[in-house]
């Protein structure tokens, strides 16, 4: 599925004096309220090149505070991304994803460096001893599967399952 076919599924944007821009009901009858978001997104992992129409499935497994995202693509080896010391995870189904979620993380892992949600989490964490040395807000959008967002200390990819970006 390409970007054009995904955007066609959303209803047109209309102005709303009460709560700013919003999506109006589309074929599925949902109303998606958009908020103004200005995250500094940093791509940290690109999936290997493949036709996104070959995407088959994804599994998110959380165990012992760590997580593993397994992505299955026809005609390719599995793509596996591991996260250490996960503190929070959220899954958003495709039809509830915002345009910003789709555009920022379309088949790639991004780090949201200016995440207000993460800032609020850190400020609310009053524990004397933290369960993490540092923490980042990561996001990945996987087409029909939807979007995963999580707070984690770090991530790593199984060798040869994608391409990591150099810190810069």
One Martini backbone bead per residue (centre of mass of N, CA, C, O) as a GRO file, in nm:
protein
  168
    1UNK     BB    1   0.097   0.036   0.023
    2UNK     BB    2   0.054   0.364  -0.035
    3UNK     BB    3   0.022   0.686   0.053
    4UNK     BB    4  -0.224   0.753  -0.126
    5UNK     BB    5  -0.414   0.517  -0.026
    6UNK     BB    6  -0.425   0.613   0.266
    7UNK     BB    7  -0.531   0.911   0.238
    8UNK     BB    8  -0.808   0.834   0.104
    9UNK     BB    9  -0.941   0.725   0.384
   10UNK     BB   10  -0.966   1.011   0.460
   11UNK     BB   11  -1.118   1.275   0.549
   12UNK     BB   12  -1.167   1.586   0.518
   13UNK     BB   13  -1.069   1.895   0.612
   14UNK     BB   14  -1.204   2.099   0.878
   15UNK     BB   15  -1.327   2.362   1.031
   16UNK     BB   16  -1.326   2.439   1.397
   17UNK     BB   17  -1.394   2.669   1.638
   18UNK     BB   18  -1.370   2.498   1.906
   19UNK     BB   19  -1.113   2.262   1.820
   20UNK     BB   20  -1.023   2.299   1.549
   21UNK     BB   21  -0.909   2.078   1.361
   22UNK     BB   22  -1.088   1.824   1.161
   23UNK     BB   23  -1.241   1.534   1.098
   24UNK     BB   24  -1.474   1.402   0.899
   25UNK     BB   25  -1.694   1.195   0.810
   26UNK     BB   26  -1.669   0.894   0.655
   27UNK     BB   27  -1.730   0.589   0.546
   28UNK     BB   28  -1.687   0.483   0.857
   29UNK     BB   29  -1.784   0.733   1.064
   30UNK     BB   30  -1.541   0.879   1.165
   31UNK     BB   31  -1.386   1.098   1.415
   32UNK     BB   32  -1.091   1.293   1.381
   33UNK     BB   33  -0.892   1.448   1.609
   34UNK     BB   34  -0.675   1.714   1.575
   35UNK     BB   35  -0.350   1.811   1.666
   36UNK     BB   36  -0.100   2.014   1.733
   37UNK     BB   37   0.218   1.905   1.603
   38UNK     BB   38   0.586   1.941   1.706
   39UNK     BB   39   0.799   1.715   1.622
   40UNK     BB   40   1.117   1.591   1.653
   41UNK     BB   41   1.227   1.383   1.403
   42UNK     BB   42   1.428   1.074   1.420
   43UNK     BB   43   1.577   0.862   1.226
   44UNK     BB   44   1.698   0.521   1.335
   45UNK     BB   45   1.530   0.319   1.128
   46UNK     BB   46   1.547   0.126   0.835
   47UNK     BB   47   1.403  -0.055   0.628
   48UNK     BB   48   1.420  -0.257   0.401
   49UNK     BB   49   1.369  -0.275   0.083
   50UNK     BB   50   1.012  -0.268  -0.003
   51UNK     BB   51   0.706  -0.358  -0.083
   52UNK     BB   52   0.438  -0.268   0.114
   53UNK     BB   53   0.246  -0.495  -0.009
   54UNK     BB   54   0.428  -0.732   0.146
   55UNK     BB   55   0.303  -0.687   0.400
   56UNK     BB   56   0.175  -0.906   0.664
   57UNK     BB   57   0.302  -0.866   0.972
   58UNK     BB   58   0.276  -0.809   1.337
   59UNK     BB   59   0.467  -0.829   1.650
   60UNK     BB   60   0.418  -0.752   2.001
   61UNK     BB   61   0.656  -0.821   2.260
   62UNK     BB   62   0.620  -0.834   2.620
   63UNK     BB   63   0.910  -0.893   2.846
   64UNK     BB   64   1.066  -0.802   3.129
   65UNK     BB   65   1.070  -0.488   3.000
   66UNK     BB   66   1.088  -0.597   2.716
   67UNK     BB   67   1.094  -0.575   2.349
   68UNK     BB   68   0.938  -0.714   2.038
   69UNK     BB   69   0.953  -0.652   1.686
   70UNK     BB   70   0.775  -0.835   1.441
   71UNK     BB   71   0.833  -0.842   1.082
   72UNK     BB   72   0.642  -0.940   0.801
   73UNK     BB   73   0.777  -1.021   0.470
   74UNK     BB   74   0.745  -1.094   0.169
   75UNK     BB   75   1.046  -1.216   0.035
   76UNK     BB   76   1.161  -1.183   0.336
   77UNK     BB   77   1.307  -1.136   0.608
   78UNK     BB   78   1.282  -1.077   0.914
   79UNK     BB   79   1.196  -0.803   1.121
   80UNK     BB   80   1.396  -0.700   1.411
   81UNK     BB   81   1.300  -0.521   1.709
   82UNK     BB   82   1.458  -0.404   2.004
   83UNK     BB   83   1.363  -0.324   2.349
   84UNK     BB   84   1.473  -0.145   2.633
   85UNK     BB   85   1.312  -0.060   2.898
   86UNK     BB   86   1.001  -0.052   2.902
   87UNK     BB   87   0.739   0.190   3.012
   88UNK     BB   88   0.567   0.229   2.733
   89UNK     BB   89   0.262   0.143   2.538
   90UNK     BB   90   0.114   0.206   2.202
   91UNK     BB   91  -0.172   0.125   2.009
   92UNK     BB   92  -0.273   0.217   1.666
   93UNK     BB   93  -0.503   0.204   1.456
   94UNK     BB   94  -0.528   0.306   1.142
   95UNK     BB   95  -0.812   0.473   1.175
   96UNK     BB   96  -0.658   0.637   1.434
   97UNK     BB   97  -0.448   0.769   1.276
   98UNK     BB   98  -0.252   1.017   1.217
   99UNK     BB   99  -0.089   1.194   0.986
  100UNK     BB  100   0.171   1.224   1.156
  101UNK     BB  101   0.220   0.925   1.212
  102UNK     BB  102   0.248   0.839   0.917
  103UNK     BB  103   0.465   1.036   0.806
  104UNK     BB  104   0.695   0.997   1.032
  105UNK     BB  105   0.668   0.638   1.036
  106UNK     BB  106   0.691   0.505   0.749
  107UNK     BB  107   0.856   0.228   0.767
  108UNK     BB  108   0.991   0.346   1.043
  109UNK     BB  109   1.210   0.444   1.297
  110UNK     BB  110   1.139   0.687   1.546
  111UNK     BB  111   1.245   0.977   1.724
  112UNK     BB  112   1.092   1.185   1.972
  113UNK     BB  113   1.252   1.469   2.088
  114UNK     BB  114   0.963   1.657   2.142
  115UNK     BB  115   0.800   1.499   2.364
  116UNK     BB  116   0.540   1.565   2.573
  117UNK     BB  117   0.472   1.286   2.684
  118UNK     BB  118   0.755   1.228   2.794
  119UNK     BB  119   0.788   1.473   2.974
  120UNK     BB  120   0.549   1.401   3.160
  121UNK     BB  121   0.657   1.130   3.254
  122UNK     BB  122   0.921   1.228   3.386
  123UNK     BB  123   0.788   1.432   3.586
  124UNK     BB  124   0.607   1.194   3.728
  125UNK     BB  125   0.876   1.048   3.803
  126UNK     BB  126   0.952   0.998   4.158
  127UNK     BB  127   1.168   0.805   4.164
  128UNK     BB  128   1.476   0.760   4.302
  129UNK     BB  129   1.498   0.496   4.120
  130UNK     BB  130   1.553   0.433   3.807
  131UNK     BB  131   1.475   0.202   3.528
  132UNK     BB  132   1.662   0.419   3.377
  133UNK     BB  133   1.902   0.615   3.216
  134UNK     BB  134   1.731   0.653   2.956
  135UNK     BB  135   1.472   0.811   2.742
  136UNK     BB  136   1.249   0.724   2.467
  137UNK     BB  137   1.051   0.813   2.182
  138UNK     BB  138   0.890   0.576   1.985
  139UNK     BB  139   0.808   0.512   1.626
  140UNK     BB  140   0.575   0.303   1.420
  141UNK     BB  141   0.452   0.251   1.087
  142UNK     BB  142   0.235  -0.038   0.949
  143UNK     BB  143  -0.001   0.032   0.798
  144UNK     BB  144  -0.260  -0.180   0.842
  145UNK     BB  145  -0.165  -0.229   1.140
  146UNK     BB  146  -0.023   0.047   1.237
  147UNK     BB  147   0.077   0.198   1.555
  148UNK     BB  148   0.378   0.236   1.745
  149UNK     BB  149   0.436   0.339   2.084
  150UNK     BB  150   0.736   0.419   2.291
  151UNK     BB  151   0.910   0.378   2.595
  152UNK     BB  152   1.274   0.369   2.593
  153UNK     BB  153   1.609   0.331   2.630
  154UNK     BB  154   1.638   0.124   2.376
  155UNK     BB  155   1.762  -0.003   2.059
  156UNK     BB  156   1.759  -0.294   1.836
  157UNK     BB  157   1.888  -0.481   1.559
  158UNK     BB  158   1.890  -0.731   1.368
  159UNK     BB  159   2.100  -0.833   1.168
  160UNK     BB  160   1.995  -0.768   0.838
  161UNK     BB  161   1.691  -0.612   0.904
  162UNK     BB  162   1.837  -0.330   0.843
  163UNK     BB  163   1.894   0.033   0.903
  164UNK     BB  164   2.104   0.223   1.077
  165UNK     BB  165   2.159   0.523   1.217
  166UNK     BB  166   2.367   0.768   1.271
  167UNK     BB  167   2.464   0.964   1.495
  168UNK     BB  168   2.408   1.348   1.465
   0.00000   0.00000   0.00000
